[in-house]
Amino acid sequence: MTGRTVQPARIVFPPEDREQVAIAVTDILTSGILTLGPYTERFEHEFATAHASPGAHAVATSSGTAALEILLRAIGVAGKDVIIPSNTFYATAAAAIFAGARPVFADVDPATFALNPTTLADALTPNAAAVVLVHIGGLITPHADELRRLCDSRGVVLIEDAAHAHGATFDGRHAGSFGAAAAFSFYPTKVVTSGEGGMILTGSKEIADEARIYRDQGKGSFGSNHHIRLGYAWRLSELHAATGLVHLGRMEQSITRRREVAGRYDAALADGGFLRPLPEPAGSRGNYYKYIAMLPPGIDRARLKQELAAEHQVRLAGEVYDLPLHRQPVLAQYAPGHDLPVAEEICARHVCLPIHSDMYDEEVQQVLAAIASVSATTRETKFATD
Ligand SMILES: Cc1ncc(COP(=O)(O)O)c(C=O)c1O
């Protein structure tokens, strides 16, 4: 046991980055251009470039949730169904509901926590207009292209909820290039943050044009007061864009360190004992926004987390996610009698180990020692639920 607590996440802006943000903030406040200005344009351009999509259109938004809702509105899902994996964040479904659609919850693949062609085919309805593929934990499923083909064959639009997946790739292709469009989040814990914010990436000029209209109150153009869509105040401020730009500059470095930490966890847990890491499929290069591992059946996760924090000063990150959407009180009306066994099982049985962009080796060691210790006590059934 060491004296320091390992936190589940750490948001890192080193002094030189803070200095750069401060310079940009002064510049913005001096110019008086506080929204939809040059910093937003640069952030959009550099985000697209960092995702190897210099030709793609990037549209910055006030949040990842806004990016999702804008996309679903631009596609036109009102009165239709949107297929959503049940083990995702509330916002994925809420965006569909606010865009006027009915969310239909699908089961997922235990190997990737994502939709696969079978679970999607089972969930697709004749009234489906869109499918949302969520890259949970920053891992892109090897089935992404098959999912796109299945959607195309049914005349349904595939979009990516890439809230977790900045810089993640599959076969060298970045998140944001598998569907018709993708929504990223810059919430503080994300691999790239702007404080609050979101980004749409799309190869479609038509979707990008619509998205720009929706994000600014549905106005036909910036200076006009003619509202041609039911948009909202979904703009990103210049101050947020400047912060995001600086943090984006750290993306590759941050992913490299996260992958090193993940490699150490993988190696230490390779014995297939207490915790079983979710392996990265061949071709996939995750950003390790989350490091996911499965607990053995019958373990009381809450007690285990308490013990890790109290006895070993290791605080685990939040799960992705602990309760599937079809079991969420406010969403249960959309899932009468739904039984999605894989989503339920993985939500109940996984944990996320601490992982940060500047995690120290001693912290990794502290986590692994804590896991080894609770693994031993668990063998004496201390955490067993039955
Ligand atoms: C999977 C997923 N989708 C959407 C969102 C929403 O993003 P934001 O918090 O930026 O609105 C999140 C965010 O935290 C998320 O994890």
The ligand as a MOL file (V3000), in Angstrom:
LIG
                    3D

  0  0  0     0  0            999 V3000
M  V30 BEGIN CTAB
M  V30 COUNTS 16 16 0 0 0
M  V30 BEGIN ATOM
M  V30 1 C -20.9010 7.2260 -25.9370 0
M  V30 2 C -21.1780 8.6780 -25.7040 0
M  V30 3 N -22.0100 9.3270 -26.5220 0
M  V30 4 C -22.2860 10.6370 -26.3610 0
M  V30 5 C -21.7300 11.3640 -25.3400 0
M  V30 6 C -22.1150 12.7850 -25.1550 0
M  V30 7 O -21.0550 13.6830 -25.2330 0
M  V30 8 P -21.1060 15.0690 -24.4110 0
M  V30 9 O -20.9310 14.7720 -22.9870 0
M  V30 10 O -19.9790 15.8570 -25.0070 0
M  V30 11 O -22.4250 15.6900 -24.7380 0
M  V30 12 C -20.8430 10.7430 -24.4680 0
M  V30 13 C -20.2260 11.4890 -23.4000 0
M  V30 14 O -19.8110 11.7340 -22.5320 0
M  V30 15 C -20.5650 9.3570 -24.6350 0
M  V30 16 O -19.7440 8.7320 -23.7870 0
M  V30 END ATOM
M  V30 BEGIN BOND
M  V30 1 1 1 2
M  V30 2 1 2 3
M  V30 3 2 2 15
M  V30 4 2 3 4
M  V30 5 1 4 5
M  V30 6 1 5 6
M  V30 7 2 5 12
M  V30 8 1 6 7
M  V30 9 1 7 8
M  V30 10 2 8 9
M  V30 11 1 8 10
M  V30 12 1 8 11
M  V30 13 1 12 13
M  V30 14 1 12 15
M  V30 15 2 13 14
M  V30 16 1 15 16
M  V30 END BOND
M  V30 END CTAB
M  END
